[in-house]
């Protein structure tokens, strides 16, 4: 954790302020260095006041995402978020993570971008990423799983998002298999999992997440106006993006640890409770093949079990799902 992030962690933990000398001792740096970091945080948009009697106090944080701010909220407790980067713009946060993974970066790196100009979803679809309206981020993972088991990560991410949305906004989203979150039938978030693997070894997994947070109705044009929504539209309130990001990273970290501890059945049970696909008659397009049937359950690896119109149980690892009207 950087000195600036450590300062923010201490300021958040101390309601009545903290002295410069205490910060010097905690960080093992000089008063001049403390002052320099405080000034840098102020320039970024943090409102930090200084009092002769109370020392430094954090009054407010900027609306933009700041790596040190997000890091301080996690307080070094998580694997996911071990290191955080924030970018003003990029082609895609998945692209940024892929470069880091190929360079040997350890797992747990999270890259946020305020906007993406080539954001993508599943099947090569374009993902709209307007500046400072949502959360667009990707995570580097190096799990000790088989390639088939990595399907669990998408299911776990969806469950984590449902929990985080409910805890921060009171909104309960539903999961449309395999990777969409919806509110009253409209998409609010998507998950894109990309992987580099060999026959018996997963080198790394990139977990990309896009969430429509503070868009208004005018932000959704064309086809999006009928199929998309945002947490703000659903709740009627502007959402604190940094607070939401903090909650999501905590939930993702907890579920990732459950997967590594072979506790995916616990996640699968919760996933089934949130899933709007289970019990529905669906069609699944898998390249040139299409199957029809009833979505029955999620299996132990995260695949969807579909009872086809011929009575056969099909195990579906991926595809484009349409729910019958």
Secondary structure as UniProt FT lines:
FT   HELIX           3..13
FT   TURN            15..16
FT   HELIX           20..27
FT   HELIX           31..44
FT   STRAND          47..51
FT   TURN            52..54
FT   STRAND          55..60
FT   HELIX           67..74
FT   TURN            75..76
FT   TURN            80..81
FT   STRAND          83..87
FT   HELIX           93..102
FT   TURN            103..104
FT   TURN            107..108
FT   STRAND          109..113
FT   HELIX           122..124
FT   TURN            131..133
FT   STRAND          134..141
FT   HELIX           148..150
FT   HELIX           151..169
FT   STRAND          174..176
FT   TURN            177..179
FT   STRAND          180..183
FT   TURN            184..185
FT   STRAND          186..198
FT   TURN            199..200
FT   STRAND          201..212
FT   HELIX           217..219
FT   TURN            222..223
FT   HELIX           224..227
FT   HELIX           231..235
FT   HELIX           241..260
FT   TURN            261..262
FT   HELIX           264..274
FT   TURN            278..279
FT   STRAND          281..286
FT   TURN            287..288
FT   STRAND          289..298
FT   TURN            300..301
FT   STRAND          304..308
FT   TURN            309..310
FT   STRAND          313..316
FT   STRAND          320..323
//
